[in-house]
Amino acid sequence: MNRSISIALSILFFVLGSSALYSQAGNFHSVEAQDGDGVYSLLRRYKLLSPSCNIQKFYELNSISKDAILVKGKEYMLPVQIYTYNGRSIRSTLGFDDWKKAVRIKEYNEYLKKNKLRKTHYTSSKILWVPYGEMECRTEKGKKLKPQNSETNSDTVTEAISKTEKKAGQKYIVEPLFGKDFENVEIQDERLKNKVYYVVAGHGGPDPGARCTKCSNTLCEDEYAYDVTLRLARNLMQHGATVHVVIQDKNDGIRTTHYLSCDKDEVCMNNQQIPLDQKKRLFQRSDAINQLYKHYKSKGMKDQMAIMIHIDSRGQGKEQDVFFYHFGPSKSGKALANNLKDTFKKKYEKYQKGRGYKGHVSARNLYVLRNTLPTAAFVELANIQNPNDRERITKPSNRQALANWLFEGMTGIE
């Protein structure tokens, strides 16, 4: 045979018969991060949250840490390998006999095309997209992992739950979100076992919420709401509750200073970047809660509750006591809000006799109340513009008292 013909045939055979070339060369599909994308929201869009080695591969491919925030418009490699489809079958293209796996890969490519995540069909373009987890993920024993349906194994129902699991008889849990001085949480009793709480600090990330710019140091609503939220979460955990802190800042922890500096590094649970757009921001946190709610409900855990913690902004001369909102049609939400109000009234009568308490409960058609599945209440702690109200949130012991009273109103535990 002519030597040049032989070489040409060898090259043709190599290209058509050895699709694994792309895997070895690291040919992974790249996409630009969209506004509001975090690692988990991006991978969820491409159905790559399960198995978990897809997530680990994403960090590895892009040389980023697990707490990294994605940059809008920047390209990131997905754990999706690109193969040349041989025109015959997925199994012969990829060199395996597993018919079910081939069907999953076929359906994956069709899902991408249907949802406009790829422009062409693999049969016409001869370009086959294969999730990394289908070919490379292994258990510790070396067996291939069977990918699960990412629709039911989403970021909020995998990573978030694993962080709240407690072993039977465990006396302490460690929650780094609380900071080094408070991260060791003693479990005092199990009175709140099988109860789930979602604690949500208002605003965060690109949106600081209400601000006092005329104060000696600028005060931001999201910082003070977050500190009270962490203190409340810790109280709940001490009694065996399952608690999800929905808005998180890994650097802050529970702080014991009067002035809490403003920043923009808060994220939604599982390191999802908080969108600037208000509707997207509210949808993100409501969606995170609702996914977890459905999971726990399917496990028979019906006692679930959410609280949204905010600080108001009104005229400088307007003093206001802590007050509460609930979604109008929700009887359980109204009962929760009234329990909270009654607790605060009782505490004021005990600790500030003769002062009186003018907090109130009212129905509001707020997005997070209307679209969140668990029983929910919305609290406004103070008027950030009023000097007297500001002492309620700037003094650390007062922030702890607010958390304690919210805890009692939510649980009935004094």
N, C-alpha and C positions, 0 to 999 in steps of 0.2 A: 504494500500500500504506500502511496506517495506520502512522504513524511509530513508535508504541510497539511494534507487532508487528515492524517492521523491526529495531528495536534488540534485541528479545528473540531473534529469529532469529540476529542477528549474534553475540550472546553465546553462544547454544547452539552455533553453528558453531565459535566460537573454543575453547570448552571441549572439544568432541568431536573437533575436527579438528586441534588444535594442542597435542598432548601435550608438545611441546618447552618449553611454558611452565614445567613443573616443573624441567627442566634449567636453564633460564635463571634461575629464581628460587632455585636452589640447594636444592631439596627432597630432602635425603638422609636415609636411614633412620638412626635413632639407637638404640644399645643400651647397657645398663649393663655395665661391666667386671666380670667374675667374679673370685673369689679365685684368684690365681696368674696372671691374664692379663697378658701383655705384648703389645706391638703385633703381633708376628708370630703369636703363638698365637691372638689374637682374629681377625686377618685370615684365618688358616688355617682356623678354624672356619667362616667364611663363604665359603671358597674364593676369597679375594681377594688371594692373594700374587702372582699373575701375571695380566697383565703388571705390571712394577714400578711403572708410573705409578699403580696403585691404592694402593700403599704411600705414594708421595709425596703423593697426594691426601689420604690419611688425616691425615698430618702437617699439611697445609695447612688442611684443614677444621677441625681441632681446635686450630690455632695452638700446636702443641707441637714441641719439638725432637726430633731423631732418637734422643737418649739419654734421652728422657722415660720415666718409669715410670708405668704406668696405675694409677689409684686405684680400688680395689674400690667398686662401687656408684655410681660417677660415670658419667654418660652421655657417650658419644662418638659422633660422626657417622661412619658407615661410607661408603666410596666406592660406595654403592648408590643410584642415582637412582630416584625413584618416579614412575611414569607412570600415567595413567588408561587402562586397556585399553578399546579401542573395541568389543570383543565380536566382532570379525570375524577379525583376525589380528594377530600381533606385528609383521609387516612393515608393514602399513598403519598400525598404531598409531605406530610409530617412524619411518615414512617412509623405508624403504630396501627394496631388492629381494633382499638377501643371504639366501638360504634357510638356509644353514648357520649363519649368525649367529643367525637366528631360532630354530633348533633348540637352539643352545647356551643362549640366554636362556630358552627353554621348560624345558629340562632343569635349568637353574639354579634356577628358581622351584620346580620339582618336588622338587629336592634339599632346598631350604629347608623345604618343607612336610613332606617325609618325615622330616627330622631335627628337626622341631618348632622350627625357627628362625623360621618365620612360621606364623600360625594358619590362614590361609585360602588357598584356591587362587585364582590370579589370574583364572580364568574366571568364578568365582562372585562374587568381591569386586570385580572390575574394577580391581584394583590390581596393577600389574606392576612387579616389582623388576628393575632393570637394572644390572649392574656397570659402574662408571664406565669401566673399560678397554675394554668392548665398543663404546662410542660415542665416546670422547674421546681415547684414547691414540694417539699418532702416532710414527713414526720421525723421525729428523732430516730425511729427505727428504719428510716430510709424508704418507707412506702409513700407513694404519691398521695397527696391530699386531694380529696374530692371537693371542689369549690361549691360553696353554698350560694343560695339566692341572695344577692346583695340588697334586694328590695326589703327583705325581712331581717337582714343582718347588717343594718346600716351602722354608721359611725356612732350615733348616739345610743344604740342598743348593744354595742360591743364594748368599746373602750370605756364609755361612761359607766356602764354597769360593773365592769371588772374593777374599777377604782373604788366602788362602794361595797364590794363583797366583804363580809366578815366571817371569820372562822368561829365555829361553835366554842363557847367558853372564853373567847378572846377578851382580855381585860383592857387592852389599849389598842387604839388604831393610830396610824401616823398619817396626817393630812398636810403635805407640804404647803398647800395654799394658805394655811394659817400662819406661816412664818416659823422661824426656828424656835422662838420663845413659846409658841402655842401649838406646834404641830403634833405633839403627843397628847392624844385625847383619851382620857380615862372613861371607860364605859361604866357608869355608876349603876345602871340597872337596865332591864330590857322592856321597860313599859311601852316603848314605842316600836317594838319589834313588829315587822310586817306592815309598817306604815311608811309611806314614801312622801318626801317633801321636796319641792322645787323652790329654791330661794333665788330671787332674781334682782340684782341691783340695777337700777335704771340707767339708761344711756350707756356710755362707755365707748372705748375706741375713738373714732373720729368725732364723737359727739359728747362733750363734757356735761351737757344738760345745763341747768341753771348755774349762774356764776355770780359771785360778788366781786366786782372789779374795783369797787371803792374801798374794800377792806385793805388793811396794811399788807396782806398777802392775798392774791387772788384765790378765792375758794371755789371749788368745782363740785357740783352736785354728785357726780358719779363717784368721786373719791370717798365722800362721807357716807353715801348710801352703801357703797361696797364694804366699808369697814363694819357697819352695823350688820350687813348681810352675813359676813364671815362669822361674827360673834353669835348671831342667831343659829347659823349652821352648826357651829361647834356645840352649842347648847343642845340641839336636837340629837346630834351624834352621841352625846354623853348618855342618852337614854335609849340607845339601840336603834334609832331611826335610820332608814336609808335616805340619804340626803344628796341632792344634786345641786351644786353651785353652778348656775347656768352661765353667768358672766364671770370671767376669771382674769386675774392679773397675777402671774407667777412671782412677780418681784415684790409686791406690796406686803402681803400678810396682814395680820391684825396689828394695827399701829397704836402706839401709846403716846403720841404727841398731839398737841392741839392743832397744829397746822399740817395738813396732808397735801403734799405737792401735787399739782395737776400733771397728768401724762396721758398718752393716747395708746398705750400698749395693751389695753384690755382685749380679750377675745371671747367669743362664745365657746362653750364647752367643746372639747376635742380640738382646740386650737384653730377654730374657724374664725377667719378675719371678719370683723364686724363691718357691714356695709355703711357707707355714708347716707345712702338713701333711706329715709325713715321707714317706709313701708317694707323694704327688703330687710331692714334691721329687725323690725318687729316680727316679721314672718319667720326669720331665722330662729329667734329664741322660742317662739310659739311652736314651731315645727320640731325643734329639739325636744321640748317638753312632751309634745303629743306622741312622738315616736316611743319615748320611754314609757309614757302612760299606757299605751296600747300593749307594750311588752309586759309590764307588770300586771295589767288587767288580765291578760291571757294566762298568767300564772296564779290567778285567784287573789291578787292583792288589790282590793277595791278601795282601801282607805288611802287616798292620794290628795295632796293639797299643794297649792302654789301661792306664793306671796311675792308681790312686786313692790320694791322699796324705793321711794323717791323723796326728793326735797323740793319744795315749791319755791316760786319766786313771785313776790308781790311787792307792793309799796313798802318803803323803808319803815313807815310808821304802823304797819299792819302786823300785830302779833296774832299768831294763830296756834292753837293746840293741834296735836297729832289728830289727823282725820283719815277716813277710809272710804273707798269706793268698792262697789261690787257690780257685776253685770246684772241688769234689771231682772231678766227672767229666771235667774239662778237663785233658787231658794236656799241652797246650801251655801252659796257665795254670800248671800245676805246674812245668813246665820253666822258665818265666820266673821264677817265685818263687824257685826253687832257684839260678838264675843270679844273681839279685840277692843272695841270701844269701851265696853263695860269693864274690861280689865284695866284699861288706862284710867278710867274714872275712879275705880276702886283704889288704884295706886296713888292718884293725886289726893284723894281723901285721907289716905294714910300718911303720906310723906309731905304733903303741902296743905295742911288743914286750913280751911277758910279761903283758899285761893280760888277754888272752883275749877271746873274742867268744861271747856266749850268745844271739845271735839265732836264730830258728827259722822254719820254714815249716810251715803247717798248712792243712787244708781247712776252709772255712767256707761255709755256705749263705747268704751275704749277698746282698741284693737286687741290688746293682749288679754283682756277679760273676755271679750266676745269669742276669740279664736283659740283659747286654751282649754283643753278638755278637763283637767282636774278642777275641783273646787278651788276658787281663786279669790283673792282680795288684793287691793291696791292701796298702799299707805303713803301718805305725805307726812314726813316727820317734822317739818318746820318751814318757816319762811326764811330763806337764806339771806334776804336783804335786811331783816330786822335784827338789831343787836342782841336783844334778849333771846330770840329764837336761835340765833347762832350759837349761843352758849350751850344750848341743848345738844348740838351736834359736834362742836369743837372740843368740848371737854371729854376726855376718854372715858371717865367713869359714867358720864351721862350716856355715851354711846352704848356702853355695856348695859345700863339700865333700860334703854330702849329695846335692846336685843332680848333682855330678860322678860320684859313685859310682853313683847310680841310672842315670845316662846310660850308664856303662860296663856295668852289669849288663844293661841293656836292649839295647845295641847291640854289645857286645864291643869297642868302640873305646876305647882307653886315652888 
